[in-house]
Amino acid sequence: MIIISILKGVRFNFNAYRTRTDKYGLTRDFKEYVAETVDVNQQPVPDALTKKGYKRRIQVNPSYEYFKAQQREQLSDPECAKVYARRKIDVEPAFGFLKACLGFTQFHVRGIDKVKQEIGLALLAANLRK
């Protein structure tokens, strides 16, 4: 019995290894953990169950967790944190404005030349609104 973590007072035990294949054919391996429904005092834990009454399950991809930890470590570096903070100011608000105010969430054409024209029109419209 391996306990992974305590989330909202719920303990999770290792259940099985799972494999998922997405629509692109990429196969990923996961470890599945199932919540314990009672605590150490044998009292029921309401957060261990879903709305329908099933035991809560979580799936963890160990290789993905490795990459997340690696990114966390890089972002803790002051130099990388400055670059990341500057990116939030410079780049992402413009695309957020395109999505929220202009409703531009996806391209409607195919081909790199047509896409360049469409994004040009969208950015032109965004600049005119300013």
N, C-alpha and C positions, 0 to 999 in steps of 0.2 A: 504494500500500500504506500504509494508515493503521493505526498501532498504538495501541490504546486504553489498555491498562494492562498491568502485569505482576502476575499473581495467582499466588502460590506458585511463582514462577519461570517461569510460563507467559506467553508473549506472545500477544496476541490481535490479529488483523488484521480490518479491516472486510470484510464479505462481501456484504451486501445490505440493502436496505430491506424491511421486512416490515410487514404490516398484519394485525391480529387483531380479530375481532369476537366479543364475549362473548355470553352467552345473553340479555342484555337489549338487544342490538342496538347497543351502544356500540362504536365503532371506534377502535382505538388504533394509532399508528404507532411502529415500533421500528426501531432499527439493530441488525443482527445481526453479531456478531464471531465468528470461528473461531480456535481455538488453533493455534499453530505446534507441530508435533510434534517439531521439533529446535531446539536452542539455537544460539547463534552459533558454537559449535565443532563443529556438526553431530553432536552427541550427542543421543540420544533423551531426551525429557522425559516420564516416566511420568504425571505429573499432567495432561498435555495430552490424555490419552485417557480415555474413560469406561470403566466396567467391561467393557462389551461390545467395546471397541476402537475406537469411533468418536471422531472429533475432538470435543473439548468445544466447545460453543457457548454464548454468552451473548447476551441481547437487552437492549438499553438503550432506555428511553423518554426522549428528551431533555427533554420537557416535565415529566415526573415528576421527573427529576433536578434541574430548575430549582426545583421546589417543595420538594424535600428540602433543597437548599442554602439556600433561604429559611428553612425551619424551623430548620435548624442554626444559622443566623445569629441568629434570634430567641432560640433557647435559650442562645446564648452571652451574651446580655444578662443581667446579674445579677438584675434585677428579674423577668424572665420565668422564670429558673431557679428562683427562690424559689417562685413560684406553682406551677410544675411539680412541684417537690419536695414541696410541701405537698399537692398532689393525690394523689400516690402514698401518702401517709400517711392522708389523710382518706377518699377515695372508693374506690379500687380494692381494698383488702383485703376490704371488705364483700362486693363482688361475687365476689371470689375464694373467699371462704368459702361463699357460696351455691352456687357451681359445684362446689367440691371436696368439701365436707362434706355438703351436702344434695342434690347431683346436679341442681340447678336450672340447666339450660343453655338451655332455650327455653320459650316460653309454649305452652300446650296449648289455648288458647281464642282466639277472635277477637272483635274489638270492644274499644274503649278501656275501657268500663266493666268488662268481664269481665277484661281484662288488669290493670286497677287492683286488682280483687279478688284475682286470683291472686298478684300481686307482694306485696300486703298479707299474704296467708297465708304466703308464703315468708319475708318479713321477720319476721313474728310467730314462725315456727318458728325462725328464726335467733336471735332475741332470747331465746326460751325455752331454747335450747341453751347460751347464755352462762352 
